[in-house]
Amino acid sequence: MPSFEARHAVLTDPLLLARAQFGLNIAFHILFPSITIALGWFLLYLRVRANRTGEDWVERAYRLWVKVFAISFGLGVVSGLTMSFQFGTNWPGFMEKAGNVAGPLLGYEVLTAFFLESTFLGVMLFGRDRVPPWLHTLAASLVAIGTSASAFWILALNSWMHTPQGFAVINGEVHATDWIAIIFNPSFPYRLAHMLIASGLTASFLIAGLSAFQLLRNATHAPALGMLRIALLVAAVLAPTQLVVGDLHGLNTLEHQPAKIAAMEGIWHTERGVPLLLFAVPNERERRNDFAISIPNGASLILRHDADAELKGLNEFGDQHPPVAPVFFAFRVMVGVGVLMIAMAWFGAWRTWRRAALPRWFKFGLAGMTFSGWIAVIAGWLVTEIGRQPWLIQGVMTTASAASTVPAASIALTLTAYALVYTGLMTSFMVVVTQLALKDAQESAGATGPSASLEPTLAT
């Protein structure tokens, strides 16, 4: 257990407090884009299907999920604005040195994505009975495109910070020399694909979980039956795809950020035939792993596709490597949730494909996994961002050099305030969307359930 002096040093270190505060802000913010990026495309599918088939359950499902989208979008906007202010209050050195690259990329996101989303979301919410169906569908498509475009620009900047290229440092400032190289930096394609699929899984399990919750209250609720089937089939495709993309992303990270991989896998010393640690407790003081459960040669096989391949250990990087424990454990949480998603999605899709009833225990399981995508996203974000330390821009600028001189007491005060507010907002969000789903199911509870011939299907 850390000594009192060690705990006191952490609580009075302005750099650690500033990192914690920004981490809290971005962790809260990312929860909502992880829903809206994919949910926008689900809504577009529903809008197109409703126009083409006129199915009543599709229209009713759309009305529920567009409300969930609007609430998520609103919270994402508010938390994003708060986060952007911290570039100035907590990290002025970042914009002073890299603002010539970061500023335009953030500006492109606002101009090409945020304005598109916010403008046409109004049409989606309030124009259903006021504009022609084609225009309402166009609005839904532009909102979906806007959410993905937003992810494109934000991830272009974030990826550049991990694998920077296309720039020159002049008089201590970063200047762009090749915008194409900056945007399409080496890690960008993998990060973009990984995040888009993560959003698809987050939205799929949100839809599946709330739909299962509705069916537990009203087993004949047609919109829930239809949405559950759609979400399970989408998740059944995306979950294994994420494994493949994750493997490719890992190989890219091994090439450009080997210290992060060493922390993720708990590799303390360079060696051949490195085992894959299923579980361990990293001991940073002794530079070893305690209570290890491993698969011999597994890490070398996965990362080099050669069971006897050599992998660099943390000893190769001196003190220029991230803290091991948070990266190591967060990575295993992310992978564990992903494996559970595959199991649940494949079982549900198999039962759905056979048109067999879903067991009650399975519906309870799905309801319990409603927000499981959030756990995986936050765990993955922790791996990505803590794994980059001590760098803010890999090899160019350290985190410490960008920090402000705001006193630790001031940062601690605002950190506490943010934590309290965000806890309240997140709890409120979870309660509100659950109540929206419950109310929707209860309103049709008295109606006669659909016959087998009229049950929602996945026909397109």
C-alpha positions as CSV (number, residue, x, y, z in Angstrom):
1,M,0.0,0.0,0.0
2,P,1.4,3.5,-0.9
3,S,2.7,5.5,2.0
4,F,1.1,8.6,3.2
5,E,3.9,10.6,1.7
6,A,3.4,9.0,-1.7
7,R,-0.4,9.5,-1.6
8,H,0.1,13.2,-0.6
9,A,2.6,13.7,-3.4
10,V,0.0,12.5,-5.9
11,L,-2.7,14.7,-4.5
12,T,-0.4,17.8,-4.7
13,D,1.2,17.1,-8.1
14,P,-0.4,19.6,-10.5
15,L,0.7,17.6,-13.5
16,L,-1.0,14.4,-12.3
17,L,-4.1,16.3,-11.3
18,A,-4.3,18.1,-14.7
19,R,-4.0,14.7,-16.4
20,A,-6.7,13.3,-14.2
21,Q,-9.0,16.2,-14.9
22,F,-8.6,16.1,-18.7
23,G,-8.8,12.3,-18.6
24,L,-12.1,12.6,-16.7
25,N,-13.5,15.1,-19.2
26,I,-12.5,13.2,-22.3
27,A,-13.7,9.9,-20.8
28,F,-17.1,11.3,-20.1
29,H,-17.2,13.0,-23.5
30,I,-16.3,9.9,-25.5
31,L,-19.2,8.0,-24.0
32,F,-21.7,9.9,-26.1
33,P,-20.0,10.0,-29.6
34,S,-19.5,6.3,-29.1
35,I,-23.3,6.0,-29.3
36,T,-24.2,8.7,-31.8
37,I,-21.6,7.7,-34.5
38,A,-23.3,4.4,-35.1
39,L,-26.8,5.2,-33.9
40,G,-27.1,7.8,-36.7
41,W,-26.7,5.0,-39.2
42,F,-29.2,2.8,-37.4
43,L,-31.7,5.7,-37.6
44,L,-31.0,6.2,-41.3
45,Y,-31.8,2.5,-41.9
46,L,-35.0,2.8,-40.0
47,R,-36.0,5.9,-41.9
48,V,-35.4,4.3,-45.3
49,R,-37.2,1.2,-44.3
50,A,-40.2,3.1,-42.9
51,N,-40.5,5.0,-46.1
52,R,-40.2,1.9,-48.3
53,T,-42.4,-0.6,-46.3
54,G,-44.6,1.6,-44.2
55,E,-44.2,-0.9,-41.2
56,D,-45.7,0.6,-38.1
57,W,-43.1,-0.9,-35.7
58,V,-40.3,0.7,-37.7
59,E,-41.8,4.1,-37.3
60,R,-42.4,3.6,-33.6
61,A,-38.8,2.3,-33.1
62,Y,-37.5,5.4,-34.9
63,R,-39.4,7.7,-32.7
64,L,-37.8,6.2,-29.6
65,W,-34.3,6.0,-30.8
66,V,-34.1,9.5,-32.3
67,K,-34.9,10.7,-28.8
68,V,-32.0,8.7,-27.4
69,F,-29.8,10.1,-30.2
70,A,-30.7,13.7,-29.4
71,I,-30.0,13.3,-25.6
72,S,-26.6,11.6,-26.4
73,F,-25.8,14.3,-28.9
74,G,-26.6,17.1,-26.5
75,L,-24.4,15.7,-23.7
76,G,-21.6,15.1,-26.2
77,V,-21.7,18.7,-27.3
78,V,-21.7,20.1,-23.7
79,S,-18.9,17.9,-22.5
80,G,-16.9,18.6,-25.7
81,L,-17.0,22.3,-25.1
82,T,-15.8,21.9,-21.6
83,M,-13.0,19.7,-22.8
84,S,-11.9,22.2,-25.4
85,F,-11.5,25.0,-22.8
86,Q,-9.0,22.8,-21.0
87,F,-6.6,23.1,-23.9
88,G,-6.1,26.7,-22.7
89,T,-6.5,26.3,-18.9
90,N,-4.5,23.1,-18.3
91,W,-2.4,22.5,-21.4
92,P,-1.5,25.9,-23.0
93,G,1.9,24.5,-24.1
94,F,0.1,22.1,-26.5
95,M,-1.6,24.8,-28.5
96,E,1.4,27.1,-28.3
97,K,3.6,24.5,-29.9
98,A,1.2,22.4,-32.0
99,G,-1.7,24.8,-32.6
100,N,-0.7,25.2,-36.3
101,V,-1.7,21.5,-36.8
102,A,-4.3,20.9,-34.1
103,G,-6.3,24.2,-34.7
104,P,-7.1,23.6,-38.4
105,L,-8.0,19.9,-37.8
106,L,-10.4,20.8,-34.9
107,G,-11.8,23.6,-37.1
108,Y,-12.4,21.2,-40.0
109,E,-14.4,19.0,-37.6
110,V,-16.6,21.9,-36.6
111,L,-17.2,23.2,-40.1
112,T,-17.7,19.9,-41.9
113,A,-19.3,17.8,-39.2
114,F,-20.7,19.5,-36.2
115,F,-22.6,22.2,-38.1
116,L,-24.0,19.4,-40.4
117,E,-25.1,17.3,-37.5
118,S,-26.6,20.1,-35.4
119,T,-28.5,21.7,-38.3
120,F,-30.2,18.6,-39.7
121,L,-30.8,17.0,-36.3
122,G,-33.4,19.7,-35.8
123,V,-35.2,18.4,-39.0
124,M,-34.9,14.8,-37.7
125,L,-36.5,15.7,-34.4
126,F,-39.2,18.2,-35.3
127,G,-39.7,17.9,-39.1
128,R,-41.1,14.4,-39.4
129,D,-44.7,15.7,-39.9
130,R,-43.6,19.0,-41.4
131,V,-41.3,18.1,-44.3
132,P,-41.7,15.6,-47.2
133,P,-40.4,12.1,-46.4
134,W,-37.5,12.4,-48.8
135,L,-36.3,15.5,-47.0
136,H,-36.6,13.9,-43.6
137,T,-34.6,10.9,-44.9
138,L,-32.0,13.3,-46.4
139,A,-31.7,15.0,-43.0
140,A,-31.1,11.6,-41.3
141,S,-28.4,10.7,-43.9
142,L,-26.6,14.0,-43.4
143,V,-26.7,13.6,-39.6
144,A,-25.2,10.1,-40.0
145,I,-22.5,11.4,-42.3
146,G,-21.8,14.2,-40.0
147,T,-21.2,11.9,-37.0
148,S,-18.7,9.8,-39.0
149,A,-17.0,12.9,-40.4
150,S,-16.6,14.2,-36.8
151,A,-14.9,11.0,-35.9
152,F,-12.7,11.3,-39.0
153,W,-11.2,14.7,-38.0
154,I,-10.9,14.1,-34.3
155,L,-9.1,10.8,-34.9
156,A,-6.9,12.3,-37.6
157,L,-5.6,14.7,-34.9
158,N,-5.4,12.1,-32.2
159,S,-3.6,9.6,-34.5
160,W,-1.1,12.3,-35.6
161,M,-0.2,12.9,-31.9
162,H,0.6,9.2,-31.7
163,T,2.4,8.8,-35.1
164,P,3.3,12.4,-36.2
165,Q,4.5,13.1,-39.7
166,G,4.2,15.8,-42.3
167,F,5.5,18.6,-40.1
168,A,8.6,20.6,-39.3
169,V,9.6,22.3,-36.0
170,I,10.5,25.9,-36.7
171,N,11.6,28.2,-33.8
172,G,10.1,25.7,-31.3
173,E,6.7,25.5,-33.1
174,V,5.2,22.7,-35.2
175,H,4.4,23.8,-38.7
176,A,2.5,21.7,-41.3
177,T,4.5,20.7,-44.4
178,D,2.2,18.1,-45.8
179,W,-1.5,18.0,-44.8
180,I,-2.2,14.7,-46.5
181,A,0.7,13.1,-44.5
182,I,-0.6,14.7,-41.3
183,I,-4.2,13.5,-41.8
184,F,-3.4,10.0,-43.2
185,N,-0.6,9.3,-40.7
186,P,0.5,5.7,-40.1
187,S,-1.9,4.9,-37.3
188,F,-5.0,6.8,-38.6
189,P,-6.6,4.1,-40.7
190,Y,-6.4,1.6,-37.8
191,R,-7.7,4.0,-35.2
192,L,-10.5,5.2,-37.4
193,A,-11.7,1.7,-38.2
194,H,-11.3,0.6,-34.6
195,M,-13.3,3.5,-33.3
196,L,-16.1,3.2,-35.9
197,I,-16.5,-0.5,-35.1
198,A,-16.4,0.2,-31.4
199,S,-19.2,2.7,-31.8
200,G,-21.2,0.1,-33.8
201,L,-20.8,-2.4,-31.0
202,T,-21.7,0.2,-28.3
203,A,-24.8,1.2,-30.1
204,S,-25.8,-2.4,-30.9
205,F,-25.6,-3.5,-27.3
206,L,-27.4,-0.3,-26.2
207,I,-30.2,-1.1,-28.6
208,A,-30.1,-4.9,-27.7
209,G,-30.0,-4.2,-24.0
210,L,-32.9,-1.7,-23.9
211,S,-34.9,-3.8,-26.3
212,A,-34.4,-6.9,-24.1
213,F,-35.4,-4.8,-21.1
214,Q,-38.6,-3.8,-23.0
215,L,-39.4,-7.4,-23.9
216,L,-39.0,-8.5,-20.2
217,R,-41.8,-6.1,-19.5
218,N,-43.8,-6.6,-22.6
219,A,-43.0,-9.8,-24.6
220,T,-45.0,-8.8,-27.6
221,H,-43.6,-5.3,-28.1
222,A,-43.1,-5.2,-31.8
223,P,-40.5,-2.4,-32.0
224,A,-38.3,-4.1,-29.4
225,L,-38.6,-7.5,-31.2
226,G,-37.4,-5.9,-34.4
227,M,-34.7,-3.8,-33.0
228,L,-33.3,-6.6,-30.9
229,R,-32.9,-8.8,-34.0
230,I,-31.2,-6.0,-36.0
231,A,-28.8,-5.2,-33.2
232,L,-27.8,-8.8,-32.6
233,L,-27.1,-9.4,-36.2
234,V,-25.0,-6.2,-36.5
235,A,-23.1,-7.1,-33.4
236,A,-22.5,-10.6,-34.6
237,V,-20.7,-9.2,-37.6
238,L,-18.9,-6.3,-36.0
239,A,-17.6,-8.1,-32.9
240,P,-15.3,-10.6,-34.7
241,T,-14.4,-7.9,-37.2
242,Q,-13.1,-5.9,-34.3
243,L,-10.8,-8.7,-33.4
244,V,-9.2,-8.6,-36.8
245,V,-8.9,-4.8,-36.9
246,G,-7.5,-4.9,-33.3
247,D,-4.8,-7.3,-34.4
248,L,-3.8,-5.1,-37.3
249,H,-3.9,-2.0,-35.0
250,G,-1.6,-3.9,-32.6
251,L,0.9,-4.7,-35.3
252,N,0.9,-1.0,-36.3
253,T,1.4,0.0,-32.6
254,L,4.3,-2.5,-32.3
255,E,6.0,-0.8,-35.2
256,H,5.5,2.8,-34.1
257,Q,5.0,2.6,-30.3
258,P,6.8,-0.5,-29.0
259,A,6.9,0.8,-25.4
260,K,3.1,0.8,-25.3
261,I,2.9,-2.8,-26.5
262,A,5.5,-3.8,-23.9
263,A,3.3,-2.2,-21.2
264,M,0.1,-3.8,-22.6
265,E,1.7,-7.3,-22.5
266,G,3.8,-6.8,-19.4
267,I,7.1,-7.5,-21.1
268,W,9.8,-6.2,-18.8
269,H,12.9,-7.5,-20.6
270,T,13.6,-8.1,-24.3
271,E,13.3,-11.8,-25.0
272,R,12.2,-14.5,-27.6
273,G,9.2,-16.7,-27.4
274,V,7.3,-14.2,-25.1
275,P,4.3,-15.7,-23.3
276,L,0.8,-14.2,-23.6
277,L,-0.3,-13.2,-20.1
278,L,-3.9,-13.9,-19.5
279,F,-3.6,-12.5,-16.0
280,A,-0.8,-11.1,-13.8
281,V,-0.2,-8.4,-11.3
282,P,2.6,-6.2,-12.7
283,N,5.2,-5.4,-10.1
284,E,6.9,-2.2,-11.2
285,R,9.2,-2.0,-8.3
286,E,10.7,-5.5,-9.0
287,R,10.0,-5.2,-12.7
288,R,8.3,-8.6,-12.9
289,N,4.8,-10.0,-13.1
290,D,3.3,-11.7,-10.0
291,F,0.7,-14.5,-10.1
292,A,1.1,-14.9,-13.8
293,I,-1.2,-17.1,-15.8
294,S,0.2,-17.3,-19.4
295,I,0.1,-19.1,-22.7
296,P,3.7,-20.0,-23.7
297,N,5.0,-18.1,-26.8
298,G,1.5,-16.6,-27.2
299,A,2.6,-12.9,-27.3
300,S,5.3,-13.5,-29.9
301,L,2.9,-15.5,-32.0
302,I,0.2,-12.8,-32.0
303,L,2.4,-9.8,-32.4
304,R,5.0,-11.2,-34.8
305,H,3.1,-14.2,-36.1
306,D,6.2,-16.2,-35.1
307,A,6.2,-18.2,-31.9
308,D,9.9,-17.7,-31.4
309,A,10.1,-14.0,-32.4
310,E,11.8,-11.4,-30.2
311,L,9.8,-8.6,-28.6
312,K,11.3,-5.5,-27.0
313,G,10.9,-5.2,-23.3
314,L,10.5,-2.1,-21.2
315,N,14.2,-2.2,-20.3
316,E,14.9,-0.9,-23.8
317,F,13.2,2.4,-23.1
318,G,14.8,3.6,-19.8
319,D,12.3,5.8,-18.1
320,Q,10.5,6.8,-21.4
321,H,7.7,4.3,-21.0
322,P,4.2,4.4,-19.6
323,P,3.1,3.1,-16.2
324,V,2.5,-0.6,-16.7
325,A,-0.4,-1.5,-14.4
326,P,-3.2,0.7,-15.8
327,V,-2.3,-0.1,-19.4
328,F,-1.9,-3.8,-18.7
329,F,-5.3,-4.2,-16.9
330,A,-7.2,-1.8,-19.1
331,F,-6.2,-3.8,-22.2
332,R,-7.5,-7.1,-20.6
333,V,-10.8,-5.4,-19.6
334,M,-11.2,-4.3,-23.2
335,V,-10.5,-7.7,-24.6
336,G,-12.6,-9.5,-22.0
337,V,-15.6,-7.3,-22.8
338,G,-15.0,-7.9,-26.5
339,V,-15.0,-11.7,-26.1
340,L,-18.2,-11.5,-24.0
341,M,-19.8,-9.4,-26.8
342,I,-18.9,-12.0,-29.4
343,A,-20.4,-14.8,-27.3
344,M,-23.6,-13.0,-26.6
345,A,-24.0,-11.7,-30.2
346,W,-23.3,-15.0,-31.8
347,F,-25.7,-16.9,-29.5
348,G,-28.4,-14.3,-30.1
349,A,-27.9,-14.1,-33.8
350,W,-28.0,-17.9,-34.1
351,R,-31.3,-18.1,-32.2
352,T,-32.6,-15.2,-34.3
353,W,-31.5,-16.8,-37.6
354,R,-33.4,-20.0,-36.6
355,R,-36.4,-17.8,-35.5
356,A,-36.2,-19.4,-32.1
357,A,-37.3,-17.6,-29.0
358,L,-34.6,-16.0,-26.9
359,P,-34.4,-17.5,-23.4
360,R,-35.4,-15.3,-20.5
361,W,-31.9,-15.6,-19.0
362,F,-30.4,-14.3,-22.2
363,K,-32.6,-11.2,-22.2
364,F,-31.5,-10.5,-18.7
365,G,-27.9,-10.9,-19.8
366,L,-28.4,-8.5,-22.7
367,A,-30.2,-6.0,-20.4
368,G,-27.2,-6.2,-18.1
369,M,-24.8,-5.5,-21.0
370,T,-26.7,-2.4,-22.2
371,F,-23.8,-0.1,-21.4
372,S,-21.0,-2.7,-21.9
373,G,-19.8,-0.8,-24.9
374,W,-18.9,2.1,-22.6
375,I,-16.7,-0.2,-20.5
376,A,-14.8,-1.4,-23.6
377,V,-14.4,2.1,-25.1
378,I,-13.1,3.6,-21.8
379,A,-10.7,0.7,-21.3
380,G,-9.4,1.1,-24.9
381,W,-9.0,4.8,-24.4
382,L,-7.0,4.3,-21.3
383,V,-4.7,1.9,-23.1
384,T,-4.3,4.3,-26.0
385,E,-3.7,7.5,-24.0
386,I,-1.8,6.3,-20.9
387,G,0.2,4.0,-23.2
388,R,1.5,7.1,-25.0
389,Q,3.1,8.6,-21.8
390,P,5.4,10.4,-21.2
391,W,4.7,11.8,-24.6
392,L,1.9,14.2,-25.6
393,I,3.0,14.2,-29.2
394,Q,5.1,11.0,-29.7
395,G,8.8,11.9,-29.8
396,V,8.1,15.6,-30.2
397,M,6.5,17.0,-27.0
398,T,6.2,15.6,-23.5
399,T,3.1,15.9,-21.5
400,A,4.9,17.7,-18.7
401,S,6.2,20.4,-21.1
402,A,2.6,21.3,-22.1
403,A,1.1,21.7,-18.6
404,S,0.1,25.0,-17.2
405,T,1.2,26.6,-13.9
406,V,-2.3,26.5,-12.4
407,P,-1.9,25.5,-8.6
408,A,-2.7,22.0,-7.6
409,A,-5.4,23.1,-5.2
410,S,-7.3,24.9,-8.0
411,I,-7.1,21.8,-10.2
412,A,-8.2,19.5,-7.4
413,L,-11.2,21.7,-6.7
414,T,-12.4,21.8,-10.3
415,L,-11.6,18.1,-10.7
416,T,-13.9,17.3,-7.8
417,A,-16.6,19.5,-9.2
418,Y,-16.4,17.9,-12.6
419,A,-16.5,14.4,-11.1
420,L,-19.7,15.2,-9.1
421,V,-21.4,16.9,-12.1
422,Y,-20.5,14.2,-14.6
423,T,-21.5,11.4,-12.2
424,G,-24.9,13.1,-11.9
425,L,-25.2,13.6,-15.7
426,M,-24.2,10.0,-16.5
427,T,-26.6,8.6,-14.0
428,S,-29.4,10.8,-15.3
429,F,-28.7,9.7,-18.8
430,M,-28.9,6.0,-18.0
431,V,-32.1,6.6,-16.0
432,V,-33.7,8.7,-18.7
433,V,-33.0,6.4,-21.6
434,T,-34.1,3.4,-19.6
435,Q,-37.4,5.2,-18.6
436,L,-38.0,6.1,-22.2
437,A,-37.7,2.5,-23.2
438,L,-39.9,1.4,-20.3
439,K,-42.6,3.9,-21.2
440,D,-42.5,2.9,-24.8
441,A,-43.1,-0.7,-23.9
442,Q,-45.8,0.0,-21.4
443,E,-47.8,2.2,-23.8
444,S,-48.3,-0.8,-26.0
445,A,-48.6,-3.4,-23.2
446,G,-52.4,-3.4,-23.5
447,A,-52.4,-3.9,-27.2
448,T,-52.6,-7.3,-28.9
449,G,-49.2,-8.7,-29.7
450,P,-48.3,-9.3,-33.3
451,S,-49.1,-12.6,-34.8
452,A,-46.3,-14.7,-36.2
453,S,-46.9,-13.6,-39.7
454,L,-46.8,-9.9,-38.7
455,E,-43.7,-10.1,-36.4
456,P,-40.9,-7.7,-37.4
457,T,-38.4,-9.4,-39.7
458,L,-35.0,-8.4,-41.0
459,A,-36.2,-8.4,-44.6
460,T,-34.9,-5.4,-46.5
